[in-house]
Amino acid sequence: MAGTMPHAIFIETGLDGGATVAAYAAELPGCATFGTEPDDVAGRMPARVTAFTAWLRAGGEQVPAFIGDNWYEVERAAATPAAVGLRRAAFSLDDLSPSDAEFAAWMRWLELAREELATALDESEPDGARLAAVADQDLALATELGAQAGELPDDPVDRLYAARDLLSDALADAGPSRDGVRRALRLAIADDLRLADALRGGER
């Protein structure tokens, strides 16, 4: 039955100073691949979905099995410069509020991603520039959800953890019906997993 079930991919351009393209699995917030060419990141999505769902199951989550490998691009948008972080791309699906059950599950996925990143930080030498980029992005997402950001620590690791906590609290306060929640969860999970992989010498 391979290839018989179509699954949507969103493509985001303009990351890492314009050099990087991301592909996101519409049905799995946080499941993403990164590279330099849209066709390349889209082509790697079936393998990424397999790895992502296995990772979730290992963390105790119940996720559906995906039939077929027909993942195709349905929408493309660009990240744009912003005062803090990037103004990351938004897609049509991001406008749909998750159900209470989906929101609870995706918040657990975010916590699993944060645990993955914490483990990677403990196992590696921190990359200050990468940590700063993710901290700034979390700060930007939290601010978009209405959080009031105070002074963050100067140390890159402490700053990352402070920004992550701010975003987690903003998401919890916002709940599933707030505009931007689905998008923030999608991006935060994907960015944490990407950074964890990069710290271990890989790239998603």
C-alpha positions as CSV (number, residue, x, y, z in Angstrom):
1,M,0.0,0.0,0.0
2,A,3.0,2.3,-0.1
3,G,2.2,5.6,-1.7
4,T,-1.6,5.2,-1.5
5,M,-2.3,7.5,1.4
6,P,-1.4,11.2,0.7
7,H,0.1,13.2,3.6
8,A,0.7,16.9,3.6
9,I,4.0,18.8,4.0
10,F,4.5,22.5,4.7
11,I,7.7,24.1,3.4
12,E,9.3,27.0,5.3
13,T,12.1,28.9,3.6
14,G,14.5,31.6,4.9
15,L,16.0,29.9,7.9
16,D,19.6,30.3,9.1
17,G,20.1,33.6,7.2
18,G,18.2,32.3,4.2
19,A,20.3,29.2,3.6
20,T,18.0,26.6,5.1
21,V,14.6,25.1,4.2
22,A,12.4,23.2,6.6
23,A,9.7,20.7,5.8
24,Y,7.0,20.0,8.4
25,A,4.6,17.0,8.6
26,A,1.1,18.5,8.8
27,E,-0.2,15.6,10.9
28,L,2.7,15.5,13.4
29,P,3.4,18.9,14.9
30,G,7.2,19.1,15.5
31,C,8.1,16.5,12.9
32,A,10.5,18.3,10.6
33,T,13.4,17.9,8.3
34,F,15.9,20.6,7.4
35,G,18.2,21.2,4.4
36,T,19.0,23.5,1.6
37,E,16.5,22.3,-1.1
38,P,12.7,21.9,-0.8
39,D,12.7,18.7,-2.8
40,D,15.4,17.2,-0.6
41,V,13.7,18.0,2.7
42,A,10.4,16.8,1.4
43,G,12.0,13.6,0.1
44,R,13.4,12.8,3.5
45,M,10.0,13.1,5.3
46,P,8.9,9.4,5.2
47,A,12.1,8.4,7.0
48,R,11.7,11.3,9.5
49,V,8.1,10.4,10.2
50,T,9.2,6.8,11.0
51,A,11.9,8.0,13.4
52,F,9.7,10.7,15.0
53,T,6.8,8.3,15.7
54,A,9.3,5.7,17.1
55,W,10.7,8.4,19.4
56,L,7.2,9.4,20.6
57,R,6.3,5.7,21.3
58,A,9.6,5.3,23.2
59,G,8.5,8.2,25.3
60,G,5.2,6.5,26.1
61,E,3.0,8.4,23.6
62,Q,0.4,6.7,21.4
63,V,0.6,7.8,17.8
64,P,-1.0,6.5,14.7
65,A,0.8,4.4,12.1
66,F,1.1,6.2,8.8
67,I,0.2,4.1,5.7
68,G,2.2,4.9,2.6
69,D,5.0,7.3,1.8
70,N,3.2,9.8,-0.4
71,W,4.3,13.0,1.4
72,Y,3.8,16.0,-0.8
73,E,4.1,19.8,-0.5
74,V,0.8,21.6,-0.1
75,E,2.0,25.0,1.1
76,R,5.1,27.1,1.1
77,A,5.9,30.3,3.1
78,A,9.0,32.2,4.2
79,A,10.4,33.1,7.6
80,T,11.1,36.9,7.8
81,P,13.5,39.0,9.9
82,A,12.1,40.2,13.2
83,A,13.4,42.2,16.1
84,V,13.9,39.0,18.2
85,G,14.3,35.7,16.5
86,L,12.6,35.2,13.2
87,R,9.0,35.8,12.3
88,R,8.5,32.2,11.4
89,A,6.2,31.1,8.6
90,A,2.6,30.4,9.3
91,F,0.4,28.0,7.3
92,S,-3.3,27.5,6.9
93,L,-3.4,24.6,9.3
94,D,-1.9,26.7,12.0
95,D,-5.1,28.7,12.1
96,L,-7.0,25.7,13.4
97,S,-7.2,25.3,17.2
98,P,-6.2,21.9,18.5
99,S,-8.7,19.9,20.5
100,D,-8.1,19.7,24.2
101,A,-6.7,16.1,23.7
102,E,-4.4,17.3,20.9
103,F,-3.2,20.2,22.9
104,A,-2.4,18.0,26.0
105,A,-0.6,15.5,23.8
106,W,1.5,18.1,22.0
107,M,2.4,19.8,25.3
108,R,3.8,16.4,26.3
109,W,5.6,16.1,23.0
110,L,7.2,19.5,23.7
111,E,8.3,18.3,27.2
112,L,9.8,15.2,25.6
113,A,11.7,17.4,23.1
114,R,12.9,19.6,25.9
115,E,14.2,16.5,27.8
116,E,15.9,15.4,24.6
117,L,17.6,18.7,24.3
118,A,18.6,18.8,28.0
119,T,20.3,15.3,27.6
120,A,22.1,16.5,24.5
121,L,23.4,19.6,26.3
122,D,24.7,17.4,29.1
123,E,26.5,15.2,26.6
124,S,28.1,17.9,24.5
125,E,29.9,21.2,24.3
126,P,27.2,23.9,24.0
127,D,27.2,25.8,20.7
128,G,26.5,29.4,21.9
129,A,25.3,30.7,18.6
130,R,22.8,27.8,18.1
131,L,21.6,28.1,21.7
132,A,21.1,31.8,21.3
133,A,19.1,31.4,18.1
134,V,16.7,28.9,19.7
135,A,16.4,31.0,22.9
136,D,15.6,34.1,20.8
137,Q,13.0,32.1,18.8
138,D,11.3,30.8,22.0
139,L,11.3,34.3,23.3
140,A,9.6,35.6,20.1
141,L,7.0,32.8,20.2
142,A,6.2,33.5,23.8
143,T,5.9,37.2,23.2
144,E,3.5,36.5,20.3
145,L,1.3,34.5,22.8
146,G,1.2,37.4,25.1
147,A,4.0,36.7,27.6
148,Q,5.9,39.5,29.2
149,A,9.6,38.8,28.9
150,G,11.9,40.1,31.6
151,E,15.6,40.2,31.6
152,L,17.1,36.8,30.6
153,P,20.4,35.5,31.8
154,D,23.6,36.2,29.8
155,D,24.9,32.6,30.0
156,P,23.8,30.8,26.8
157,V,22.5,27.7,28.5
158,D,20.8,29.5,31.3
159,R,19.2,31.9,28.7
160,L,18.0,28.9,26.7
161,Y,16.3,27.3,29.7
162,A,14.8,30.6,30.8
163,A,13.3,31.2,27.3
164,R,12.0,27.7,27.1
165,D,10.3,28.1,30.5
166,L,8.8,31.3,29.4
167,L,7.3,29.7,26.2
168,S,6.1,26.7,28.1
169,D,4.3,28.9,30.6
170,A,2.9,31.0,27.8
171,L,1.5,28.0,26.0
172,A,-0.1,26.6,29.2
173,D,-1.7,30.0,29.9
174,A,-2.9,30.3,26.4
175,G,-4.6,27.0,26.2
176,P,-5.7,25.3,22.9
177,S,-8.0,28.1,21.7
178,R,-5.5,30.9,21.5
179,D,-4.3,32.0,18.1
180,G,-0.8,30.8,17.3
181,V,-0.7,27.9,19.7
182,R,-0.5,25.2,17.1
183,R,2.2,27.1,15.2
184,A,4.2,27.7,18.4
185,L,4.1,24.0,19.4
186,R,5.1,22.9,15.9
187,L,8.1,25.2,15.8
188,A,9.3,24.7,19.4
189,I,9.3,20.9,19.2
190,A,11.0,20.9,15.8
191,D,13.6,23.5,16.9
192,D,14.5,21.7,20.1
193,L,14.9,18.4,18.3
194,R,17.0,20.0,15.6
195,L,19.3,21.6,18.2
196,A,19.6,18.4,20.1
197,D,20.6,16.5,17.0
198,A,23.1,19.3,16.0
199,L,24.7,19.1,19.4
200,R,25.3,15.4,18.9
201,G,26.9,16.1,15.5
202,G,23.9,15.4,13.3
203,E,21.2,17.4,11.6
204,R,17.5,16.8,11.1
